[in-house]
Amino acid sequence: MTIKYFIRRGAHSLFLGLLLAMVWGCEENLPEGEVIYTPLDLTLQAYIEANKVDSSMLIDSSAQHVLLIGDSMADGLRHPFSLLAKQNGHKFTAVAKTSSSILAWQGKRMKALIEELKPTYVMVSLGSNELFTRQLDAYKKFVKRIVDQIGEVNFIWIGPPNWRKDNGLTGVLAEGVGEGRFFPSQDLVLKRAGDGIHPRWKEYEKWANAISGWIMTESKQKILMKVPDKVQSPNDKLQAHNSQ
C-alpha cells in the first residue's frame, strides 16, 4: 500500500501525526493494492489554517517616540509613563495642562504639535474636565476632529477615571476613537486624593501599569510596554539620595 502525504517536522508534528493516523486507519476497508491519496493542497491548507498567526497579536518591539497629551490626569500619568518608556527603550514627551479639555484640542493644535514633535505613538488623556457634559452630539464632532488631526499616527485614548457616573461622554469617546484604541479607565478602582477626583500618587502608577498591560494585549496597535519591577516616586528618589 502506498500513501502520499506531506510531513513537516517541528512543534506541530502531533497535528500531522493524527491526520496521518486517520488516513492509515482506513486501510482495513480498502481492497488489496488500492492507493489512498491525501491531496497535498488540502493537507497543507489545513495545517496553515490550524497554525495561522493572528497579526493583531503581534507586538511592535521597535523604539517609539511616545507623546502623552492631556489634562491633570495626564500630568499624574507623566512620571510612571516616563519610566515605562525608558524601561522599554522609547523616547517620551508629555504635554499636559491642568485645564486642558477636548474642546481646547479640537482645533488645529493637535495637528501642529504632531507635526512639530513627530511622535510615532500618541496617548490622549482628555475628558475629565468635561466628564459630565450633556452636549454629546457636539463632543462627537470634537472627538472626530482630534482623531482626524492625529491622522495615520498610532494612538490610544485613555478614558477618564470616573469618580461618579457620567452622562454618556465615556461612550462617545469609546465609539469615536474605534475598537482597540480606547482604554476604559472607568472600570478601575482607584483610591482618590483629598479632592475625591484625582487618584493618589501610587494609584497613577497602578493606572499606568494597567494601561501598559492593555496596550500589549488588547490594543489595536501594540507596542512594547513591559512594566518595571518598581516605579519610583519623587519621594523615593529623595529618600534614596539622602541615604547616600
Secondary structure, DSSP 8 states (H G I E B T S, - for coil): --EE-----STTHHHHHHHHHHHHTTGGGS-TT--EE--HHHHHHHHHHHT---GGG--B-S--EEEEEESHHHHHHHHHHHHHHHHTT-EEEEEE-TT--HHHHTTTHHHHHHHHH--SEEEEE--GGGTT---HHHHHHHHHHHHHHHTTSEEEEE----SS--SSHHHHHHHHH-TTSEE-GGGS---B-TTSSSB-HHHHHHHHHHHHHHHHHTSSS-B-----S----HHHHHHHHHT-
